């Protein structure tokens, strides 16, 4: 019995040129490189230039993904862009990307699930492709979180960075087995009771302002590992696979301590974990595709590898995706 799977044809990424180090941050707020590295694993992050929007980052990442896949932009009929930092309240930043790529057909829309955004966008595109509604999709995570940070709050401004990553998906017929290429299973969750633990204190309807990111760091950390492992166990149960079968674990790059604790709890060997948080910081919805792009470019992730993705973000939202490259 065959199955339609969403197969990754290529991936790409883009990071703004400006690098902000911990040492430079220490001149602006009461912090130090040692303090930041010890608590988060972050050493530097990239910051978008003046006039460089989320759409600009997304377009560059999409172009890189299309080049990596070796396909023309005109073959794309669906764009799903995960972001919490859109260019404008409306229209969707995805349509700016669509226009920037010269695409005038199909559908393009934004999806908002904060740091879980890429996993939610991947699951959304996967369902559209498997249903036969579209044939090829660009799934993008792009953020300019530097625009919503309170640069006097050392508890949050040291954590985040800007960037974008993208993958190209194609609907393909596969044998319908765990050995299939493509997305094997996705699992999404949310629980709005935790909204106040990680949120932005502004918005068009409430304050008519953009607002700043606010976070109760200890509370987020406390919930993160349990929630992450919950949806990963669901992925294993749904696929009949286990941690031993995983070739690469590509988690949301929020905090090295959370990543290490999650991998340990799931019995995933450290050498299978892709880490980029030290160089990128937390780029929210962009972090997973950025990490994927790094691991593909350096030759770690290869065709046929089983890759596990997971993320947790404000809301709370959390989710997992299991795919064979």
Secondary structure as UniProt FT lines:
FT   STRAND          3..14
FT   STRAND          18..21
FT   HELIX           22..25
FT   TURN            26..28
FT   HELIX           33..40
FT   STRAND          44..47
FT   TURN            50..51
FT   HELIX           54..69
FT   HELIX           73..75
FT   STRAND          78..82
FT   HELIX           93..100
FT   TURN            101..102
FT   STRAND          107..111
FT   HELIX           114..116
FT   HELIX           117..131
FT   STRAND          136..144
FT   HELIX           145..148
FT   TURN            151..152
FT   HELIX           154..157
FT   TURN            158..159
FT   STRAND          162..174
FT   TURN            178..179
FT   STRAND          182..190
FT   HELIX           192..197
FT   STRAND          198..200
FT   TURN            204..207
FT   STRAND          213..215
FT   HELIX           217..239
FT   HELIX           243..245
FT   STRAND          248..251
FT   HELIX           256..265
FT   TURN            266..267
FT   HELIX           270..272
FT   HELIX           277..280
FT   HELIX           284..286
FT   HELIX           287..297
FT   TURN            298..299
FT   TURN            303..304
FT   STRAND          306..313
FT   TURN            314..316
FT   STRAND          317..324
//
